[in-house]
Amino acid sequence: MICIVILSLLIVDASARAKMPDALILSQNPILMQSKFYDFFSREHEWSNNCYNFATDTVTDTYAQPGTGSGRRFETINCSDVAAAALRDHLSVYSTSMYDNGTLGDCVNSWRVALAIWPAEDYHWYRYGCDGTWWHKPGSNLPRNTGTDGKLIRDPSAADRGQYSTFCGYLTVKSAKVTIR
């Protein structure tokens, strides 16, 4: 019952959410209280942070790009270049396994993220939300834990990702080490 209530509150359309005070959204959604996860549901940061900001839990209000934190952004939109740029920003453990040493992280100090590519067009990041689902932030939209087909994302490699047809793999974010701009 609690899971159903939480999920129903998390999947709130933007017009309904706009009528709810931020404090109410936070208080009724304990999942949103982890680290800075909630900041991405804030009207103040919703429009100016992208999927990479969300995946790394870093509010910059700059639409951060992989590699900018290290001073060397990716050159080509493909798995190896974008992942290498993220590694330079201090993400770690690039692999095809969803688990890092048998875990998905504690969602506050570390968590797994996933990278997918729309070939030659764009990249997209997903992050594990510790509610058993994976979340993503499509551009300037609110974060969500559903794929293009509307189904909950339990595994981003198997989810309906729309145009992001190339699944690259998983990395680990350790919040104290990541640097993005």
Residue, then its C-alpha position, 0 to 999 in steps of 0.5 A: m500500500i505504501c509503495i502504491v501511494i508513493l508511486s502515485l505521488l511520484i507520477v504526478d503530471a506537471s499541471a497537478r504538481a504546479k498546484m501543490p506546494d513544494a513542501l507537500i511534495l517533499s513531505q509525502n515522498p520520502i524517496l525525494m528526500q535522498s541527497k539533492f534528488y528533490d532539488f530537481f523537482s523544484r520550480e527554481h531548478e527544473w528548467s536549467n538542469n538536464c539529465y547529466n545534472f540529475a544523474t550526478d545529483t549536481v544542481t548547476d543551472t547550466y545544463a552541464q555536459p560530460g567533461t566540462g568539470s574536468g575541462r575536456r568535454f566529449e567530442t563525438i556523441n557515442c558511448s566511448d567519448v561521452a563515458a570517457a568525458a564522464l569518467r574525467d568528471h570523476l564518475s567511476v566503474y564504467s561497465t555493462s553490469m548494473y551492479d558495482n561490487g554487488t550493489l546499486g549504492d546507498c543513493v546518498n553517498s554513491w549510486r549507479v547511473a546509466l548512459a544511452i545514446w541517440p546515435a550521433e544526436d544526443y546522450h541521456w542519463y538515468r540514475y538509480g532511485c533506491d525505490g527499485t526504479w531508475w529515474h531520468k530527467p528529459g531535458s528541462n522536464l521533471p524527472r520521471n521513472t517511466g520509459t517512453d512506453g509509460k512503464l516503470i524503469r526497472d532496468p534501463s538497458a531493457a527499458d523503452r528509451g525511445q530514440y536513445s537506442t544504443f545502451c552504453g553501460y553503467l557508471t558509479v557516482k560518488s557524490a563527494k568526488v564528482t565535478i561538473r559545471 
